[in-house]
Amino acid sequence: MSTYTPLIQLSCITKTYGRGQAAFQALKGIDLTIETGDFVAVMGPSGSGKSTTMNILGCLDTPSGGSYQFQGLNVEGMSRNQRALLRRHFLGFVFQGFNLLPRTTALENVELPLIYRGEPVAGRHAAARAALEKVGLQGWEHHTPAELSGGQQQRVAIARAIATCPEVLLADEPTGNLDSQTSREIMELISNFNREQGITVLMVTHESDMAHYAKRVVRFVDGRIDQDFRNGEVV
C-alpha cells in the first residue's frame, strides 16, 4: 500500500544563533508542508523568521532542531556535499539583487548552474538559450548586466534559475528593486512557470499585491507561523 509523500515537510524546525546569554532563537518550532506545484508567498516583518526558513529550505543553512524532509529524504542529516547536490539538481534561486556576474554576458550567467552540474558545452549553450527565450530575452544573449535594465537583469536571473529545470524555485523579494509595472511583469513570468511547467514556487515578499499572485500565503511572526491560508480565503 503506497504512502503519500509531500514535496517538502518541515516538522518542529528550530534555529538558534549564538550561545549562552547571546543566544537568539530565530525559529521556534515551524511546521510547514509544501505540495508539488504550489505557489507560496512567505510574509512577515523583519526578524520574523521567514528568511531563516527560506535559507533552510534552500539548503543554505541547517536547523538547530526538528526535521526537514525533501521528497521523503531527511535533509538535516545530509552532509554539506549532499546538500549541495540537492541544491544543484532540484532547486533554483532568484534574489532581490539579481546576483549576476557583472563582466559576463546574459548567456554566460544563465550557464553557470549548468557548468556546476558538469553539463557539456553544447548542451548548456542550448539550455541557456532556451531559458533566455522563455523569459523574453531572445537576442540579448551577449549583453552584460550593465547593458540591461533592472527588469531584464531579473529576467536573466530567472532564466538562470529555471535552466536546470528545478523542482522548486525559491525567490527572495524578486521584485524588491523594481518599479510597479516591471514587478507585475516579473510576477506574471514566475506565475506562468508555476502554472504551465508545474514548478513549485516559494517566494519571500513584503508586498501584499505581489503575494496575490501566489496560491497560498504563510505569515511569520516572532519565529512562528501566525497564518497559513489559500489566497481568497477569509482569514
N, CA, C and O of each residue as an XYZ file, in Angstrom:
940
protein
N       0.840     -1.187      0.000
C       0.000      0.000      0.000
C       0.887      1.253      0.000
O       1.712      1.432      0.896
N       0.713      2.123     -1.016
C       1.587      3.283     -1.169
C       1.247      4.360     -0.147
O       0.087      4.538      0.226
N       2.262      5.064      0.293
C       2.099      6.151      1.240
C       2.437      7.463      0.555
O       3.482      7.583     -0.084
N       1.556      8.448      0.687
C       1.789      9.731      0.040
C       2.906     10.487      0.741
O       2.951     10.542      1.970
N       3.813     11.072     -0.046
C       4.912     11.868      0.492
C       4.841     13.271     -0.092
O       4.912     13.422     -1.312
N       4.701     14.315      0.745
C       4.693     15.685      0.223
C       6.067     16.065     -0.323
O       7.068     15.423     -0.004
N       6.109     17.104     -1.142
C       7.380     17.553     -1.691
C       8.314     18.014     -0.571
O       9.478     17.618     -0.520
N       7.789     18.855      0.326
C       8.573     19.404      1.434
C       7.787     19.269      2.721
O       6.589     19.549      2.753
N       8.450     18.844      3.777
C       7.811     18.717      5.083
C       8.775     19.224      6.158
O       9.825     18.627      6.397
N       8.407     20.327      6.798
C       9.149     20.818      7.958
C       8.369     20.448      9.211
O       7.166     20.698      9.294
N       9.049     19.856     10.182
C       8.400     19.446     11.425
C       9.214     19.944     12.615
O      10.371     19.563     12.793
N       8.592     20.805     13.430
C       9.199     21.313     14.667
C      10.591     21.915     14.429
O      11.502     21.710     15.232
N      10.752     22.648     13.337
C      12.055     23.225     12.996
C      12.376     24.396     13.922
O      11.580     25.324     14.071
N      13.549     24.336     14.537
C      14.042     25.445     15.350
C      15.388     25.892     14.805
O      16.102     25.119     14.165
N      15.726     27.147     15.065
C      17.037     27.665     14.689
C      17.480     28.682     15.734
O      16.792     29.670     15.991
N      18.633     28.423     16.328
C      19.187     29.316     17.340
C      20.551     29.792     16.883
O      21.398     28.996     16.478
N      20.753     31.101     16.953
C      22.051     31.687     16.634
C      22.733     32.119     17.929
O      22.084     32.653     18.829
N      24.042     31.888     18.021
C      24.779     32.289     19.210
C      24.609     31.293     20.348
O      23.913     30.285     20.225
N      25.271     31.611     21.466
C      25.242     30.715     22.623
C      25.091     31.512     23.910
O      25.352     32.714     23.968
N      24.660     30.795     24.931
C      24.561     31.410     26.259
C      23.612     32.596     26.272
O      22.522     32.545     25.703
N      24.042     33.661     26.928
C      23.186     34.847     27.042
C      23.005     35.559     25.709
O      22.061     36.329     25.534
N      23.913     35.300     24.768
C      23.815     35.935     23.441
C      22.950     35.134     22.479
O      22.770     35.541     21.331
N      22.412     34.002     22.924
C      21.626     33.144     22.037
C      20.332     33.837     21.602
O      19.653     34.489     22.395
N      20.016     33.672     20.309
C      18.767     34.218     19.757
C      18.053     33.112     18.997
O      18.614     32.518     18.076
N      16.818     32.839     19.385
C      16.051     31.779     18.728
C      15.247     32.391     17.582
O      14.219     33.030     17.803
N      15.729     32.187     16.358
C      15.087     32.762     15.176
C      13.835     31.994     14.782
O      12.866     32.588     14.309
N      13.845     30.676     14.973
C      12.682     29.840     14.674
C      12.323     29.030     15.915
O      13.195     28.470     16.579
N      11.014     28.976     16.220
C      10.572     28.395     17.484
C       9.609     27.223     17.283
O       8.618     27.088     18.001
N       9.914     26.388     16.305
C       9.075     25.213     16.073
C       8.163     25.396     14.880
O       6.959     25.603     15.036
N       8.738     25.319     13.675
C       7.983     25.548     12.436
C       7.488     24.222     11.876
O       8.266     23.289     11.674
N       6.191     24.151     11.630
C       5.576     23.022     10.926
C       5.019     23.546      9.610
O       4.163     24.431      9.603
N       5.502     23.003      8.497
C       5.091     23.513      7.189
C       5.159     22.395      6.163
O       6.167     21.696      6.058
N       4.081     22.229      5.406
C       4.029     21.236      4.330
C       3.827     21.958      3.005
O       2.938     22.800      2.879
N       4.652     21.626      2.018
C       4.557     22.212      0.678
C       4.282     21.087     -0.312
O       5.030     20.112     -0.385
N       3.212     21.235     -1.064
C       2.864     20.238     -2.071
C       3.501     20.589     -3.408
O       3.775     21.757     -3.684
N       3.735     19.580     -4.234
C       4.252     19.796     -5.578
C       3.300     20.687     -6.369
O       2.094     20.443     -6.394
N       3.840     21.715     -7.013
C       3.030     22.608     -7.833
C       2.415     23.773     -7.092
O       1.702     24.575     -7.694
N       2.673     23.888     -5.791
C       2.115     25.002     -5.035
C       2.897     26.282     -5.330
O       4.008     26.235     -5.858
N       2.309     27.412     -4.984
C       2.955     28.719     -5.100
C       2.680     29.437     -3.790
O       1.565     29.899     -3.547
N       3.698     29.528     -2.949
C       3.539     30.024     -1.587
C       4.261     31.362     -1.427
O       5.453     31.469     -1.713
N       3.535     32.372     -0.971
C       4.138     33.651     -0.601
C       4.416     33.627      0.895
O       3.512     33.398      1.699
N       5.666     33.864      1.263
C       6.080     33.876      2.665
C       6.219     35.331      3.092
O       7.025     36.074      2.531
N       5.435     35.736      4.084
C       5.395     37.130      4.505
C       5.672     37.256      6.002
O       5.669     36.270      6.739
N       5.912     38.501      6.433
C       6.151     38.757      7.848
C       7.115     39.903      8.018
O       7.867     40.212      7.093
N       7.119     40.544      9.174
C       8.025     41.668      9.426
C       9.480     41.214      9.505
O       9.757     40.022      9.644
N      10.397     42.158      9.418
C      11.818     41.837      9.567
C      12.061     41.159     10.911
O      11.527     41.588     11.934
N      12.866     40.104     10.906
C      13.158     39.369     12.130
C      12.123     38.347     12.516
O      12.199     37.772     13.602
N      11.138     38.101     11.636
C      10.062     37.159     11.974
C      10.441     35.705     11.734
O       9.768     34.799     12.226
N      11.530     35.473     10.969
C      11.968     34.101     10.718
C      11.759     33.623      9.299
O      12.140     32.502      8.962
N      11.160     34.455      8.457
C      10.856     33.986      7.100
C      12.121     33.743      6.271
O      12.203     32.751      5.546
N      13.107     34.642      6.372
C      14.339     34.454      5.599
C      15.143     33.271      6.125
O      15.753     32.542      5.343
N      15.152     33.074      7.438
C      15.835     31.917      8.015
C      15.210     30.622      7.507
O      15.918     29.675      7.165
N      13.884     30.588      7.459
C      13.183     29.404      6.948
C      13.532     29.158      5.492
O      13.776     28.018      5.096
N      13.558     30.229      4.680
C      13.891     30.075      3.268
C      15.333     29.573      3.100
O      15.606     28.763      2.215
N      16.244     30.045      3.936
C      17.628     29.575      3.848
C      17.732     28.093      4.181
O      18.522     27.366      3.578
N      16.932     27.651      5.141
C      16.908     26.223      5.485
C      16.307     25.421      4.333
O      16.842     24.379      3.956
N      15.188     25.906      3.770
C      14.560     25.217      2.644
C      15.501     25.127      1.447
O      15.492     24.139      0.713
N      16.317     26.171      1.256
C      17.240     26.195      0.136
C      18.570     25.518      0.404
O      19.482     25.590     -0.418
N      18.687     24.857      1.557
C      19.921     24.154      1.953
C      21.108     25.099      2.053
O      22.254     24.686      1.876
N      20.831     26.382      2.339
C      21.891     27.358      2.571
C      22.219     27.460      4.054
O      23.233     28.049      4.430
N      21.364     26.886      4.896
C      21.565     26.860      6.343
C      20.943     25.571      6.867
O      20.154     24.928      6.175
N      21.297     25.204      8.075
C      20.760     23.985      8.677
C      20.016     24.327      9.958
O      20.406     25.259     10.662
N      18.948     23.593     10.278
C      18.195     23.882     11.503
C      18.942     23.418     12.748
O      19.803     22.541     12.675
N      18.608     24.013     13.890
C      19.166     23.565     15.168
C      18.441     22.328     15.680
O      19.016     21.513     16.402
N      17.172     22.197     15.300
C      16.385     21.043     15.717
C      15.216     20.838     14.782
O      14.881     21.725     13.996
N      14.591     19.673     14.860
C      13.444     19.369     14.014
C      13.842     18.598     12.768
O      15.003     18.230     12.591
N      12.868     18.361     11.911
C      13.065     17.532     10.719
C      12.686     18.295      9.452
O      11.633     18.931      9.390
N      13.566     18.225      8.432
C      13.297     18.776      7.112
C      13.370     17.623      6.124
O      14.433     17.038      5.917
N      12.236     17.302      5.516
C      12.203     16.240      4.515
C      11.905     16.832      3.145
O      10.981     17.628      2.977
N      12.721     16.419      2.158
C      12.513     16.809      0.762
C      12.281     15.533     -0.030
O      13.175     14.695     -0.148
N      11.077     15.389     -0.574
C      10.680     14.164     -1.267
C      10.963     12.928     -0.409
O      11.389     11.887     -0.910
N      10.715     13.071      0.891
C      10.865     11.950      1.810
C      12.265     11.724      2.335
O      12.478     10.836      3.160
N      13.234     12.517      1.869
C      14.622     12.367      2.335
C      14.900     13.352      3.463
O      14.478     14.507      3.396
N      15.606     12.905      4.497
C      15.927     13.758      5.632
C      17.099     14.678      5.277
O      18.246     14.238      5.201
N      16.795     15.947      5.062
C      17.817     16.892      4.626
C      18.737     17.281      5.774
O      19.935     17.479      5.573
N      18.180     17.391      6.978
C      19.007     17.849      8.102
C      20.122     16.870      8.436
O      21.098     17.238      9.090
N      19.984     15.623      7.989
C      21.012     14.626      8.235
C      22.026     14.491      7.109
O      22.947     13.678      7.190
N      21.856     15.293      6.053
C      22.764     15.207      4.908
C      24.089     15.904      5.200
O      24.161     16.813      6.027
N      25.127     15.462      4.508
C      26.425     16.129      4.580
C      26.367     17.420      3.756
O      25.419     17.645      3.003
N      27.391     18.262      3.910
C      27.458     19.501      3.137
C      27.421     19.206      1.630
O      26.732     19.899      0.881
N      28.146     18.198      1.194
C      28.179     17.856     -0.231
C      26.825     17.347     -0.719
O      26.412     17.655     -1.836
N      26.138     16.573      0.111
C      24.820     16.075     -0.279
C      23.813     17.220     -0.416
O      22.990     17.232     -1.331
N      23.891     18.181      0.508
C      23.001     19.345      0.408
C      23.320     20.161     -0.842
O      22.417     20.701     -1.480
N      24.596     20.250     -1.190
C      24.994     20.968     -2.405
C      24.418     20.284     -3.647
O      23.978     20.954     -4.581
N      24.424     18.970     -3.652
C      23.848     18.224     -4.779
C      22.344     18.448     -4.871
O      21.800     18.586     -5.967
N      21.671     18.483     -3.724
C      20.231     18.747     -3.723
C      19.948     20.131     -4.309
O      19.051     20.291     -5.136
N      20.729     21.140     -3.868
C      20.572     22.492     -4.425
C      20.776     22.481     -5.933
O      20.006     23.079     -6.685
N      21.815     21.798     -6.355
C      22.233     21.838     -7.759
C      21.209     21.186     -8.687
O      21.023     21.631     -9.819
N      20.553     20.143     -8.212
C      19.695     19.350     -9.095
C      18.196     19.583     -8.897
O      17.401     19.208     -9.759
N      17.795     20.193     -7.780
C      16.364     20.304     -7.512
C      15.885     21.734     -7.238
O      14.683     21.994     -7.281
N      16.806     22.663     -6.956
C      16.401     23.994     -6.527
C      16.941     25.066     -7.464
O      18.049     24.957     -7.989
N      16.125     26.113     -7.663
C      16.561     27.297     -8.396
C      16.348     28.512     -7.510
O      15.408     28.545     -6.716
N      17.213     29.513     -7.640
C      17.177     30.675     -6.753
C      17.076     31.978     -7.543
O      17.741     32.162     -8.563
N      16.218     32.884     -7.041
C      16.107     34.238     -7.590
C      16.198     35.203     -6.413
O      15.487     35.043     -5.421
N      17.070     36.203     -6.520
C      17.316     37.123     -5.409
C      16.904     38.551     -5.764
O      16.806     38.913     -6.936
N      16.666     39.345     -4.732
C      16.291     40.742     -4.925
C      17.361     41.501     -5.704
O      17.041     42.313     -6.572
N      18.632     41.239     -5.398
C      19.727     41.972     -6.022
C      20.241     41.362     -7.316
O      21.305     41.753     -7.797
N      19.510     40.411     -7.893
C      19.810     39.755     -9.167
C      21.005     38.797     -9.065
O      20.941     37.683     -9.584
N      22.111     39.222     -8.393
C      23.294     38.369     -8.190
C      23.878     37.846     -9.501
O      24.237     36.674     -9.614
N      23.967     38.735    -10.488
C      24.591     38.374    -11.760
C      26.068     38.754    -11.729
O      26.460     39.714    -11.066
N      26.885     37.987    -12.456
C      28.298     38.336    -12.584
C      28.420     39.497    -13.563
O      27.974     39.375    -14.704
N      29.014     40.626    -13.154
C      28.937     41.861    -13.953
C      29.679     41.824    -15.277
O      29.268     42.495    -16.225
N      30.752     41.066    -15.369
C      31.571     41.094    -16.587
C      31.261     39.944    -17.542
O      31.974     39.749    -18.527
N      30.226     39.197    -17.266
C      29.855     38.081    -18.133
C      28.515     38.368    -18.799
O      27.698     39.123    -18.271
N      28.301     37.771    -19.942
C      27.077     38.014    -20.701
C      25.877     37.331    -20.054
O      26.015     36.512    -19.146
N      24.703     37.692    -20.546
C      23.477     37.055    -20.064
C      23.552     35.544    -20.256
O      23.193     34.777    -19.363
N      24.023     35.125    -21.430
C      24.122     33.692    -21.718
C      25.063     32.997    -20.738
O      24.753     31.915    -20.237
N      26.206     33.613    -20.465
C      27.177     33.016    -19.553
C      26.654     32.965    -18.123
O      26.921     32.006    -17.398
N      25.910     33.993    -17.712
C      25.303     33.975    -16.383
C      24.311     32.826    -16.244
O      24.277     32.150    -15.216
N      23.511     32.610    -17.271
C      22.499     31.546    -17.224
C      23.160     30.168    -17.241
O      22.621     29.210    -16.687
N      24.318     30.074    -17.874
C      25.015     28.793    -17.972
C      25.651     28.346    -16.652
O      25.953     27.165    -16.483
N      25.856     29.272    -15.721
C      26.620     28.956    -14.516
C      26.166     27.686    -13.784
O      26.991     26.808    -13.530
N      24.873     27.566    -13.437
C      24.476     26.347    -12.711
C      24.648     25.079    -13.542
O      24.815     23.992    -12.989
N      24.606     25.213    -14.862
C      24.810     24.052    -15.731
C      26.277     23.638    -15.749
O      26.597     22.456    -15.874
N      27.170     24.629    -15.624
C      28.600     24.320    -15.509
C      28.851     23.536    -14.225
O      29.581     22.544    -14.224
N      28.232     23.996    -13.120
C      28.409     23.305    -11.839
C      27.900     21.872    -11.895
O      28.402     20.994    -11.194
N      26.899     21.648    -12.735
C      26.356     20.291    -12.874
C      27.174     19.424    -13.819
O      26.922     18.227    -13.953
N      28.167     20.043    -14.479
C      29.020     19.268    -15.380
C      28.416     19.027    -16.741
O      28.808     18.082    -17.426
N      27.464     19.860    -17.158
C      26.836     19.695    -18.472
C      27.849     19.999    -19.575
O      28.648     20.924    -19.429
N      27.837     19.243    -20.673
C      28.755     19.526    -21.787
C      28.440     20.881    -22.425
O      27.328     21.395    -22.298
N      29.424     21.447    -23.105
C      29.319     22.816    -23.627
C      28.092     22.999    -24.517
O      27.319     23.937    -24.321
N      27.911     22.123    -25.480
C      26.803     22.281    -26.427
C      25.462     22.212    -25.706
O      24.550     22.981    -26.009
N      25.345     21.298    -24.760
C      24.090     21.144    -24.038
C      23.759     22.355    -23.191
O      22.609     22.792    -23.149
N      24.777     22.908    -22.504
C      24.482     24.053    -21.642
C      24.218     25.315    -22.458
O      23.422     26.159    -22.046
N      24.885     25.457    -23.628
C      24.571     26.587    -24.513
C      23.109     26.533    -24.939
O      22.398     27.536    -24.882
N      22.673     25.359    -25.362
C      21.294     25.199    -25.840
C      20.291     25.446    -24.719
O      19.282     26.121    -24.924
N      20.568     24.898    -23.527
C      19.646     25.069    -22.404
C      19.572     26.534    -21.974
O      18.492     27.031    -21.654
N      20.717     27.229    -21.964
C      20.736     28.636    -21.562
C      19.988     29.499    -22.570
O      19.232     30.391    -22.183
N      20.191     29.243    -23.858
C      19.463     29.997    -24.881
C      17.954     29.767    -24.763
O      17.162     30.700    -24.891
N      17.573     28.522    -24.520
C      16.149     28.203    -24.382
C      15.551     28.914    -23.170
O      14.429     29.418    -23.230
N      16.307     28.953    -22.067
C      15.815     29.619    -20.860
C      15.662     31.121    -21.087
O      14.677     31.713    -20.645
N      16.624     31.746    -21.770
C      16.514     33.178    -22.066
C      15.323     33.467    -22.977
O      14.652     34.488    -22.827
N      15.070     32.573    -23.911
C      13.908     32.745    -24.796
C      12.612     32.664    -23.989
O      11.668     33.407    -24.257
N      12.563     31.769    -23.004
C      11.346     31.613    -22.194
C      11.033     32.866    -21.383
O       9.870     33.133    -21.079
N      12.069     33.642    -21.027
C      11.826     34.861    -20.246
C      11.788     36.106    -21.132
O      11.799     37.231    -20.633
N      11.742     35.897    -22.452
C      11.576     37.022    -23.370
C      12.845     37.772    -23.694
O      12.780     38.949    -24.049
N      14.008     37.131    -23.585
C      15.280     37.820    -23.830
C      16.044     37.235    -25.017
O      17.272     37.305    -25.064
N      15.326     36.665    -25.963
C      15.985     36.202    -27.177
C      16.604     37.415    -27.886
O      15.938     38.432    -28.080
N      17.871     37.300    -28.267
C      18.564     38.411    -28.902
C      19.404     39.236    -27.934
O      20.162     40.112    -28.351
N      19.265     38.951    -26.626
C      20.027     39.679    -25.611
C      21.113     38.810    -24.988
O      21.676     39.163    -23.952
N      21.404     37.695    -25.607
C      22.311     36.718    -25.011
C      23.698     37.278    -24.704
O      24.320     36.884    -23.717
N      24.185     38.194    -25.540
C      25.579     38.643    -25.420
C      25.709     40.011    -24.752
O      26.763     40.641    -24.833
N      24.651     40.469    -24.097
C      24.702     41.715    -23.348
C      25.112     41.431    -21.901
O      24.699     40.431    -21.313
N      25.924     42.318    -21.340
C      26.313     42.204    -19.935
C      25.246     42.874    -19.069
O      24.440     43.645    -19.590
N      25.219     42.602    -17.757
C      24.219     43.223    -16.884
C      24.171     44.754    -16.981
O      23.096     45.345    -16.878
N      25.321     45.392    -17.178
C      25.353     46.858    -17.271
C      24.591     47.379    -18.488
O      24.200     48.546    -18.533
N      24.386     46.514    -19.464
C      23.671     46.896    -20.684
C      22.192     46.534    -20.623
O      21.471     46.687    -21.609
N      21.739     46.055    -19.465
C      20.355     45.621    -19.303
C      19.658     46.457    -18.245
O      20.292     46.946    -17.310
N      18.342     46.619    -18.397
C      17.541     47.282    -17.366
C      17.396     46.368    -16.157
O      17.748     45.190    -16.215
N      16.869     46.925    -15.048
C      16.634     46.107    -13.865
C      15.715     44.939    -14.148
O      15.964     43.822    -13.693
N      14.657     45.188    -14.893
C      13.721     44.118    -15.227
C      14.366     43.040    -16.080
O      14.112     41.851    -15.890
N      15.208     43.463    -17.028
C      15.905     42.484    -17.866
C      16.909     41.676    -17.051
O      17.073     40.476    -17.270
N      17.578     42.337    -16.111
C      18.521     41.606    -15.257
C      17.799     40.551    -14.430
O      18.305     39.443    -14.254
N      16.605     40.896    -13.916
C      15.861     39.905    -13.142
C      15.371     38.776    -14.032
O      15.266     37.637    -13.578
N      15.069     39.071    -15.293
C      14.698     38.010    -16.234
C      15.874     37.062    -16.472
O      15.692     35.848    -16.568
N      17.084     37.629    -16.567
C      18.269     36.778    -16.693
C      18.404     35.885    -15.455
O      18.703     34.696    -15.568
N      18.181     36.468    -14.282
C      18.274     35.702    -13.036
C      17.244     34.579    -13.004
O      17.539     33.477    -12.541
N      16.039     34.851    -13.494
C      15.005     33.814    -13.540
C      15.386     32.738    -14.548
O      15.198     31.548    -14.292
N      15.927     33.156    -15.702
C      16.383     32.177    -16.696
C      17.458     31.277    -16.113
O      17.453     30.068    -16.343
N      18.391     31.871    -15.349
C      19.439     31.080    -14.698
C      18.829     30.064    -13.732
O      19.303     28.933    -13.628
N      17.775     30.480    -13.027
C      17.146     29.603    -12.035
C      16.396     28.445    -12.681
O      16.357     27.346    -12.128
N      15.795     28.686    -13.861
C      14.982     27.631    -14.490
C      15.760     26.800    -15.501
O      15.252     25.792    -15.991
N      16.990     27.210    -15.821
C      17.765     26.500    -16.849
C      18.010     25.042    -16.477
O      18.164     24.190    -17.351
N      18.045     24.762    -15.181
C      18.301     23.391    -14.720
C      17.014     22.588    -14.533
O      17.053     21.452    -14.060
N      15.865     23.181    -14.907
C      14.561     22.524    -14.720
C      14.362     22.099    -13.267
O      14.182     20.912    -12.993
N      14.393     23.049    -12.334
C      14.320     22.690    -10.907
C      12.918     22.251    -10.500
O      11.932     22.592    -11.153
N      12.846     21.495     -9.418
C      11.559     21.154     -8.818
C      10.966     22.372     -8.101
O       9.754     22.587     -8.111
N      11.848     23.164     -7.478
C      11.411     24.279     -6.633
C      12.170     25.546     -7.023
O      13.387     25.524     -7.210
N      11.428     26.651     -7.141
C      12.018     27.970     -7.348
C      11.871     28.751     -6.052
O      10.756     28.988     -5.588
N      12.996     29.153     -5.467
C      12.996     29.944     -4.243
C      13.324     31.385     -4.618
O      14.417     31.675     -5.104
N      12.371     32.281     -4.391
C      12.514     33.679     -4.797
C      12.479     34.569     -3.561
O      11.493     34.585     -2.825
N      13.565     35.311     -3.338
C      13.684     36.182     -2.168
C      13.494     37.632     -2.605
O      14.403     38.230     -3.181
N      12.332     38.194     -2.337
C      11.997     39.568     -2.732
C      12.336     39.810     -4.208
O      13.097     40.728     -4.513
N      11.789     39.006     -5.132
C      12.208     39.110     -6.536
C      11.837     40.424     -7.205
O      12.387     40.760     -8.253
N      10.902     41.177     -6.608
C      10.508     42.460     -7.200
C      10.928     43.642     -6.336
O      10.502     44.771     -6.580
N      11.760     43.390     -5.329
C      12.105     44.433     -4.363
C      12.819     45.629     -4.953
O      12.707     46.735     -4.426
N      13.569     45.427     -6.062
C      14.324     46.524     -6.670
C      13.697     47.030     -7.964
O      14.358     47.711     -8.747
N      12.421     46.700     -8.193
C      11.796     47.014     -9.479
C      10.600     47.942     -9.308
O       9.972     47.975     -8.251
N      10.294     48.696    -10.366
C       9.101     49.551    -10.334
C       7.855     48.680    -10.451
O       7.946     47.483    -10.725
N       6.687     49.293    -10.241
C       5.450     48.511    -10.139
C       5.098     47.788    -11.432
O       4.660     46.639    -11.383
N       5.274     48.422    -12.586
C       4.948     47.770    -13.855
C       5.878     46.584    -14.117
O       5.423     45.506    -14.498
N       7.176     46.788    -13.910
C       8.135     45.698    -14.106
C       7.896     44.586    -13.099
O       8.056     43.409    -13.424
N       7.515     44.946    -11.881
C       7.214     43.939    -10.860
C       6.081     43.032    -11.306
O       6.143     41.815    -11.132
N       5.041     43.634    -11.886
C       3.913     42.815    -12.369
C       4.350     41.886    -13.497
O       3.909     40.738    -13.567
N       5.221     42.385    -14.384
C       5.710     41.549    -15.477
C       6.514     40.362    -14.949
O       6.375     39.243    -15.442
N       7.350     40.612    -13.948
C       8.162     39.532    -13.356
C       7.263     38.526    -12.649
O       7.495     37.321    -12.739
N       6.236     39.007    -11.945
C       5.331     38.095    -11.247
C       4.516     37.260    -12.223
O       4.251     36.086    -11.963
N       4.116     37.852    -13.340
C       3.412     37.072    -14.364
C       4.310     35.964    -14.911
O       3.861     34.847    -15.167
N       5.575     36.295    -15.083
C       6.538     35.320    -15.581
C       6.677     34.149    -14.608
O       6.611     32.986    -15.005
N       6.871     34.475    -13.324
C       7.003     33.431    -12.305
C       5.725     32.606    -12.206
O       5.780     31.383    -12.075
N       4.569     33.276    -12.268
C       3.282     32.572    -12.205
C       3.119     31.610    -13.375
O       2.591     30.510    -13.208
N       3.572     32.023    -14.562
C       3.465     31.157    -15.734
C       4.294     29.897    -15.571
O       3.852     28.810    -15.944
N       5.495     30.030    -15.017
C       6.318     28.840    -14.799
C       5.662     27.905    -13.784
O       5.774     26.683    -13.890
N       4.981     28.487    -12.805
C       4.265     27.666    -11.830
C       3.082     26.950    -12.475
O       2.884     25.754    -12.265
N       2.303     27.685    -13.256
C       1.096     27.106    -13.850
C       1.410     26.134    -14.978
O       0.870     25.029    -15.027
N       2.291     26.556    -15.885
C       2.485     25.806    -17.123
C       3.527     24.690    -17.004
O       3.422     23.671    -17.686
N       4.528     24.878    -16.144
C       5.564     23.857    -16.012
C       5.495     23.113    -14.686
O       6.233     22.151    -14.469
N       4.607     23.558    -13.799
C       4.435     22.864    -12.533
C       5.564     23.067    -11.547
O       5.707     22.297    -10.597
N       6.390     24.124    -11.766
C       7.471     24.401    -10.827
C       6.867     24.930     -9.525
O       6.075     25.872     -9.546
N       7.229     24.341     -8.421
C       6.785     24.808     -7.109
C       7.536     26.098     -6.775
O       8.757     26.165     -6.913
N       6.799     27.120     -6.336
C       7.412     28.420     -6.059
C       7.243     28.778     -4.586
O       6.139     28.720     -4.044
N       8.351     29.148     -3.946
C       8.338     29.687     -2.586
C       8.941     31.080     -2.666
O      10.104     31.237     -3.038
N       8.153     32.091     -2.319
C       8.577     33.474     -2.525
C       8.439     34.300     -1.259
O       7.350     34.399     -0.692
N       9.551     34.902     -0.808
C       9.501     35.875      0.283
C       9.144     37.228     -0.310
O       9.741     37.647     -1.302
N       8.179     37.911      0.284
C       7.818     39.248     -0.177
C       7.247     40.062      0.973
O       6.611     39.523      1.878
N       7.487     41.378      0.924
C       6.851     42.299      1.860
C       5.614     42.936      1.246
O       4.858     43.628      1.929
N       5.410     42.698     -0.055
C       4.383     43.420     -0.796
C       3.122     42.565     -0.955
O       3.157     41.507     -1.582
N       2.026     43.028     -0.390
C       0.786     42.251     -0.427
C       0.257     42.096     -1.852
O      -0.349     41.075     -2.177
N       0.482     43.107     -2.710
C      -0.011     42.971     -4.082
C       0.772     41.915     -4.858
O       0.230     41.294     -5.772
N       2.041     41.704     -4.505
C       2.814     40.625     -5.124
C       2.370     39.268     -4.572
O       2.359     38.271     -5.294
N       2.008     39.239     -3.292
C       1.544     37.990     -2.670
C       0.240     37.502     -3.291
O      -0.074     36.314     -3.213
N      -0.524     38.406     -3.910
C      -1.785     37.996     -4.539
C      -1.558     37.046     -5.712
O      -2.466     36.311     -6.100
N      -0.366     37.058     -6.272
C      -0.077     36.135     -7.373
C       0.062     34.695     -6.878
O      -0.079     33.753     -7.658
N       0.335     34.524     -5.600
C       0.536     33.182     -5.036
C      -0.796     32.477     -4.811
O      -1.848     33.114     -4.758
N      -0.737     31.162     -4.681
C      -1.928     30.380     -4.366
C      -2.165     30.327     -2.860
O      -3.274     30.062     -2.396
N      -1.103     30.585     -2.113
C      -1.147     30.386     -0.665
C      -0.225     31.407      0.003
O       0.819     31.761     -0.547
N      -0.611     31.874      1.178
C       0.184     32.841      1.926
C       0.485     32.276      3.315
O      -0.413     31.813      4.018
N       1.768     32.322      3.700
C       2.194     31.913      5.037
C       2.818     33.125      5.707
O       3.802     33.672      5.210
N       2.254     33.550      6.834
C       2.757     34.731      7.550
C       3.521     34.301      8.801
O       3.041     33.499      9.602
N       4.709     34.849      8.942
C       5.560     34.586     10.102
C       5.501     35.769     11.075
O       5.466     36.928     10.663
N       5.491     35.451     12.358
C       5.599     36.452     13.419
C       6.441     35.852     14.543
O       6.126     34.776     15.052
N       7.500     36.539     14.926
C       8.324     36.140     16.081
C       8.760     34.672     16.049
O       8.660     33.962     17.050
N       9.245     34.231     14.887
C       9.799     32.886     14.797
C       8.782     31.766     14.686
O       9.138     30.589     14.749
N       7.521     32.126     14.520
C       6.458     31.118     14.380
C       5.570     31.455     13.189
O       5.536     32.599     12.734
N       4.851     30.452     12.687
C       3.861     30.700     11.638
C       2.585     31.188     12.303
O       1.988     30.492     13.125
N       2.177     32.400     11.933
C       0.993     33.018     12.527
C      -0.258     32.713     11.715
O      -1.333     32.504     12.278
N      -0.121     32.688     10.386
C      -1.253     32.390      9.498
C      -0.782     31.573      8.317
O       0.350     31.729      7.858
N      -1.648     30.697      7.820
C      -1.361     29.879      6.651
C      -2.693     29.665      5.936
O      -3.540     28.902      6.402
N      -2.871     30.341      4.808
C      -4.173     30.283      4.139
C      -4.024     30.328      2.624
O      -3.026     30.818      2.095
N      -5.040     29.806      1.937
C      -5.076     29.887      0.493
C      -5.563     31.282      0.095
O      -6.439     31.837      0.758
N      -5.019     31.846     -0.958
C      -5.460     33.160     -1.411
C      -6.939     33.119     -1.770
O      -7.392     32.235     -2.498
N      -7.672     34.074     -1.256
C      -9.111     34.122     -1.471
C      -9.897     33.665     -0.265
O     -11.091     33.946     -0.165
N      -9.237     32.949      0.679
C      -9.901     32.550      1.897
C     -10.043     33.754      2.829
O      -9.209     34.659      2.798
N     -11.078     33.773      3.647
C     -11.237     34.789      4.672
C     -10.407     34.376      5.888
O     -10.568     33.273      6.411
N      -9.517     35.270      6.336
C      -8.639     34.975      7.481
C      -9.167     35.689      8.715
O      -8.579     35.578      9.791
